[in-house]
Amino acid sequence: MDIETLTSRSSVLRERIMRSTPKKPIKDVTTWVKRQPPKAQVLLAVAAVLTTLVFLGLVVQDHDNLFIAAEAVHAIGISLLIYKLTQEKTCAGLSLKSQELTAIFLAVRLYCSFVMEYDIHTLLDLATLVTTGWVIYMIRFKLNSSYMDDEDTFALYYTVIPCALLSLAIHPSTVHHTFNRICWAFCVYLEAVSVLPQLHLMQNTKIVEPFTAHYVFALGVARFLSCAHWILQVVDTEGRLLTALGHGLWPSLVLLSELVQTFILADFCYYYVKSLLGGHLVLRLPSGVV
């Protein structure tokens, strides 16, 4: 048998194998996106976000339901966290400092809610604060042996001090007492960056176990839905919502804070979905992510 015959048969066999192999459109799309230059990837990401917003705007008639959905997804994330701590008896991979930042902004927001506007969200924040306090207690005392304090190295003053200074400079211009308005701005800014210690810990370890990954992904989805709610509300009111929040830079910073919360978690959510579609239970983060 000569070389040409062998080459021909090899080509035919290769074609048959390729035809019999099931196509993976998602993998193909992911590979194609990776091959694009950075600017093109940014444009594609923006296009995907805008498409999703338009889709939600058309499908969801009452845009307030997006906020309810965000709260529901957040509750699911907290439930996963509770399951991890009670059933697996470990807090490995969880950032105590992120939980402490969450407790701080929730406590401040609860104070503002009681003195400025008491509604159903006040009860939701109270329930979340109680749960967060319980998580902090479990990490500090009950499961401290599994706490990765050598990896949870993000200094809290990197977030608390800038947020406090920014709230002194830019806060709502409502009829409420100045101190209360500053507190309200502080909790808005701090919430936007409260997840940074958790992302920093995961970047240090590079490997994220399932329940922690599910929890952080739930936070990402919840914050995207909350951001979508704000943007669509601004569109629905033709910008009047921003005017109702006050004047100056404050309305813009409220919306910017929502966007920051979403984009901080966007990179992690991408690798989470990619890992999930690949059938991997444990998420491995490449260097430079989050």
URJO-V894665 format. One record per backbone hydrogen bond with DSSP energy under -0.5 kcal/mol. CO is the residue of the C=O (numbers start at 1). NH is the residue of the N-H. If there is no record, write none. Layout:
co | nh
CO | NH
CO | NH
This chain:
co | nh
2 | 6
3 | 7
4 | 8
5 | 9
6 | 10
7 | 11
8 | 12
9 | 13
10 | 14
11 | 15
12 | 16
13 | 17
14 | 18
15 | 19
16 | 20
17 | 21
23 | 25
24 | 28
25 | 29
26 | 30
27 | 31
28 | 32
29 | 33
30 | 34
31 | 35
33 | 36
37 | 41
38 | 42
39 | 43
40 | 44
41 | 45
42 | 46
43 | 47
44 | 48
45 | 49
46 | 50
47 | 51
48 | 52
49 | 53
50 | 54
51 | 55
52 | 56
53 | 57
54 | 58
55 | 59
56 | 60
59 | 61
61 | 63
62 | 65
63 | 66
63 | 67
64 | 67
64 | 68
65 | 69
66 | 70
67 | 71
68 | 72
69 | 73
70 | 74
71 | 75
72 | 76
73 | 77
74 | 78
75 | 79
76 | 80
77 | 81
78 | 82
79 | 83
80 | 84
81 | 85
82 | 86
83 | 87
83 | 88
84 | 88
84 | 90
91 | 94
94 | 96
95 | 99
96 | 100
97 | 101
98 | 102
99 | 103
100 | 104
101 | 105
102 | 106
103 | 107
104 | 108
105 | 109
106 | 110
107 | 111
108 | 112
109 | 113
110 | 114
111 | 115
112 | 116
112 | 117
113 | 117
117 | 119
119 | 122
119 | 123
120 | 124
121 | 125
122 | 126
123 | 127
124 | 128
125 | 129
126 | 130
127 | 131
128 | 132
129 | 133
130 | 134
131 | 135
132 | 136
133 | 137
134 | 138
135 | 139
136 | 140
137 | 141
137 | 142
138 | 143
143 | 146
144 | 147
147 | 149
148 | 151
148 | 152
151 | 153
155 | 158
156 | 159
156 | 160
157 | 161
157 | 162
159 | 163
160 | 164
161 | 165
162 | 166
163 | 167
164 | 168
165 | 169
166 | 170
177 | 181
178 | 182
179 | 183
180 | 184
181 | 172
181 | 185
182 | 186
183 | 187
184 | 188
185 | 189
186 | 190
187 | 191
188 | 192
189 | 193
190 | 193
190 | 194
191 | 194
193 | 196
195 | 199
196 | 200
197 | 201
198 | 202
199 | 203
200 | 204
201 | 205
202 | 206
206 | 285
207 | 209
208 | 283
209 | 213
210 | 214
211 | 215
212 | 216
213 | 217
214 | 218
215 | 219
216 | 220
217 | 221
218 | 222
219 | 223
220 | 224
221 | 225
222 | 226
223 | 227
224 | 228
225 | 229
226 | 230
227 | 231
228 | 232
229 | 233
230 | 234
231 | 235
232 | 236
233 | 237
234 | 239
235 | 238
237 | 240
239 | 243
240 | 244
241 | 245
243 | 246
245 | 173
247 | 250
249 | 253
250 | 254
251 | 255
252 | 256
253 | 257
254 | 258
255 | 259
256 | 260
257 | 261
258 | 262
259 | 263
260 | 264
261 | 265
262 | 266
263 | 267
265 | 269
266 | 270
267 | 271
268 | 272
269 | 273
270 | 274
271 | 275
272 | 276
273 | 277
274 | 278
275 | 280
276 | 279
279 | 281
281 | 283
283 | 208
283 | 285
286 | 289
